[in-house]
């Protein structure tokens, strides 16, 4: 007799373009379908561009339509009802809203195995959130953290047993680096001269990603006067950042590229990849850039030092320090040999360690562990 596949519901706030959404896409498309039946539930309706990519693999994507009112009791109850209807064996949550409301709804729905995901370090989390998460941790099978630093911060903040948190490093699908356009073509499309040094960043345009620090560094550091910027991503800070670039006098050499899914084309058009984040977890864009042999300059926080060896596979600076960021960028931009050396070592550091197959295998191992107990 053929066994019925184990139903797993992945619950998330959004399926826009971002690191957590990429993890869900990588995970559900690698589950062995004879063993697991994945279903993705999203607070947003429509769910965002990653939703159709998941659905294209024959996986159900259910938009719950509870944004912007997801904090209301009625929205929470709609999650409970949906989970009772679907009757999953496992609920796996991604992103903070789904982690809080989704896991509590899964408890109310009587889901046997509940797994959370923590991909960021939230230093300013409110006390009532911490108390709520502590209760949820007690009712969850485990929480999957994106890096050792993320686990340590989460355990310390909640005051829970370290065994309740498992580390599975964020990972990427290396096929995303497949390119269809030469770098000069990409630069020409963006109006960037082919002979200029380009510093790029791939991140949502929001305060925590530190774009203002990067603009300050490029505008005020000697040696970076001819450097151009590619800001890949979109978000609420786009208009303010465009205005700030104009105020600094660098608007003409800054390109706001919007959301791009063709990072295999975009990353090779950059000479240096910068990540000036003010707080983080373990950013997938950084790993992709390193896998594309880009030399990186990033902030020394969260899980980043677990990937980037300072001076070996990249340069690390303190978060929020525009002077240090500018000095590091000037050093790399002015030294072609250093760029080549850092890029080669960056690729070697991540290619075997951070592939999506290894991530999914580790998470499936966690599923199997708790299914055996159940």
GILIN-V94674 format. One record per backbone hydrogen bond with DSSP energy under -0.5 kcal/mol. CO is the residue of the C=O (numbers start at 1). NH is the residue of the N-H. If there is no record, write none. Layout:
CO_NH / CO_NH
This chain:
6_37 / 7_89 / 7_90 / 8_10 / 8_39 / 9_11 / 9_92 / 10_41 / 11_94 / 12_43 / 13_44 / 15_50 / 15_51 / 16_18 / 18_22 / 19_23 / 20_24 / 21_25 / 22_26 / 23_27 / 24_28 / 25_29 / 27_30 / 27_31 / 28_31 / 31_33 / 32_35 / 32_36 / 35_6 / 36_38 / 37_8 / 38_60 / 39_10 / 39_41 / 40_62 / 41_12 / 42_64 / 42_65 / 43_66 / 43_67 / 47_15 / 48_51 / 48_52 / 49_53 / 50_54 / 51_55 / 52_56 / 54_57 / 54_59 / 55_58 / 60_40 / 61_63 / 62_42 / 69_72 / 72_76 / 73_77 / 74_78 / 75_79 / 76_80 / 77_81 / 78_82 / 79_83 / 80_84 / 81_85 / 82_86 / 83_87 / 89_113 / 90_9 / 91_115 / 92_11 / 94_13 / 95_99 / 96_100 / 97_101 / 97_102 / 98_102 / 98_103 / 99_103 / 100_104 / 101_105 / 102_106 / 103_107 / 104_108 / 105_109 / 106_111 / 107_110 / 113_91 / 114_141 / 114_142 / 115_93 / 116_144 / 117_119 / 118_146 / 119_282 / 120_122 / 121_123 / 122_125 / 126_130 / 127_131 / 128_132 / 129_133 / 130_134 / 131_135 / 132_136 / 133_137 / 134_138 / 135_139 / 136_139 / 136_140 / 137_140 / 142_116 / 143_145 / 143_166 / 144_118 / 145_168 / 146_170 / 147_151 / 148_152 / 149_153 / 150_154 / 151_155 / 152_156 / 153_157 / 154_158 / 155_159 / 155_160 / 161_164 / 162_165 / 164_143 / 166_145 / 166_168 / 172_174 / 172_356 / 173_176 / 174_177 / 175_178 / 176_264 / 182_185 / 182_186 / 183_187 / 184_188 / 185_189 / 186_190 / 187_191 / 187_192 / 188_191 / 191_193 / 193_196 / 197_228 / 198_271 / 198_272 / 199_230 / 200_274 / 201_203 / 201_232 / 204_206 / 205_237 / 206_209 / 207_210 / 208_278 / 208_279 / 210_214 / 211_215 / 212_216 / 213_217 / 214_218 / 215_219 / 216_220 / 217_221 / 220_222 / 221_224 / 224_227 / 228_199 / 229_231 / 229_255 / 230_201 / 230_232 / 231_233 / 231_257 / 231_258 / 232_203 / 233_258 / 234_205 / 235_238 / 237_241 / 238_242 / 239_243 / 240_244 / 241_245 / 242_246 / 243_247 / 244_248 / 245_249 / 245_250 / 245_251 / 246_249 / 250_253 / 251_254 / 253_229 / 254_256 / 255_231 / 255_257 / 258_233 / 261_263 / 262_265 / 262_266 / 263_267 / 266_269 / 267_270 / 271_295 / 272_200 / 272_274 / 273_297 / 275_299 / 280_121 / 281_303 / 283_287 / 284_288 / 285_289 / 286_290 / 287_291 / 288_292 / 289_294 / 290_293 / 295_273 / 296_315 / 297_275 / 298_317 / 299_301 / 301_304 / 303_306 / 304_307 / 304_308 / 307_309 / 308_310 / 309_312 / 309_313 / 309_314 / 314_311 / 315_298 / 317_300 / 318_321 / 320_322 / 321_325 / 322_326 / 323_327 / 324_328 / 325_329 / 326_330 / 327_331 / 328_332 / 329_333 / 330_334 / 332_335 / 335_339 / 336_340 / 337_341 / 338_342 / 339_343 / 340_344 / 341_345 / 342_346 / 343_347 / 344_348 / 345_349 / 346_350 / 347_350 / 347_351 / 350_354 / 354_172 / 355_359 / 356_360 / 357_361 / 358_362 / 359_363 / 360_364 / 361_365 / 362_366 / 363_367 / 364_368 / 365_369 / 366_370 / 367_371 / 368_372 / 369_373 / 370_374
